[in-house]
Amino acid sequence: MKEQLQPGIHTCLFQARAQRYTLSIPVGYDAEKPVPLVVALHWGGVVTPFYSQPFLEGLVEPALQELGALIVAPDCQHGVWTNPDSESEVLALVDYLGAQFNIDPDRVTLTGYSLGGAGTWYLAGRHQEVFSAAVPVAGMPQVDTARIAWGIPLYVIHSKIDNVMPFLPTEIVVNELQKGGMPVEFVALEGLPHYETSGYIPHLRKIVPWLNKIWASQL
């Protein structure tokens, strides 16, 4: 049975996986017209039920509402996003939502903040057949990230004074990818501490025209 939800933010359960998630349905959603999907991976912490809701409401949805996309923020049930269990659940949730809503499979984007930024590096690099672009925010890449043959565009946001997720590993990986000709946009922020997440909203908002340009070029 397909989801019968109105525009707005909803807390939901993917019963087949006992997977909690928060979902934003854009104003004007029309089941007859395919829309983009943004998968947003939340930051770290003790994951209580619908831990993803304040993350979506406080950062991702305000930044990306002009995209006109469905935005889904799953709860991380396995401690980190960078393990096989979390990986399997995120991919299953994308498939499930694709069956419930009219999602354009060529406009599925992955983003995440902090722990979720690290998860974005991890999942996007391993599943470029699923995601058309990736936007890691304040999240460290893995040791093998620069060795991945990236074919999807990357938009990387990281603060130089981040004392939780150090800036240098991200800078090194981005430089290596750019030297290799990979499509990477890099926004190195000045003076924005890790926990001032609302300060990232205007910077994340700038991916809207970037994504629209990417998707237009693929038509």
Residue, then its C-alpha position, 0 to 999 in steps of 0.5 A: m500500500k502506497e503512502q498517503l501523506q500530505p505535504g509537510i514533515h512526517t515521522c514514519l516507520f518502514q515496517a519491513r526493516a523496523q526503520r524509523y525515518t523522518l520525511s519531508i514532502p514538498v508543497g505541491y507534490d503531485a504523484e503524476k510528476p517525478v520529483p527528486l529525492v534527497v537522502a539526509l544522514h544525521w549527526g552523531g549522538v544517542v539515537t532515540p526514536f526519530y532522532s532524525q527529526p530535529f536534524l531534518e527540521g533544523l538544517v536540511e529542510p530549511a536549506l533545501q526546500e526550494l529544491g522541491a524534493l522529497i527529503v528523507a532522514p533515517d534514524c541510524q540504528h547501528g551506531v555509525w553510517t559506515n557499516p554494512d547494516s546501516e548501508s543495507e538499511v539506507l539502500a532498502l529505504v531508497d527502494y521502498l520510497g521509490a515504490q511509494f512515491n513518484i521519485d525520479p531515479d536520476r535525481v537522488t542525492l545523498t547528503g549528511y552532517s558530521l557522522g552523516g557527512a562521513g556516511t555520505w562519503y562512504l555510501a555515495g562512493r560505493h553506490q554511485e548507481v543509486f546517487s546522482a550527486a553527494v554533499p558531505v558536510a562537516g564529515m571526514p572521508q575514509v582512508d580509501t576515499a581518494r582511491i575511489a573512481w568517482g563518477i558523480p559530482l561532489y559538493v563538499i562543505h567543511s569549516k577550517i576550525d572544526n574541532v570535532m571533524p578535522f578539516l585537514p583530512t577533507e582538504i587532502v582528499v579533495n585536493e587529490l580528487q581534484k588533481g585526478g580530474m574528479p568533479v568536486e566543488f569545495v567550500a572551505l568555511e571560515g570561523l564556523p564551529h562544528y556545533e553551530t549547525s544553523g550557520y551551515i544553512p545558507h551554505l547548504r542552500k547553495i547546492v540547490p542551483w548546483l544540483n539543478k544545473i547537474w540534473a539539467s545537463q543530464l536531460 
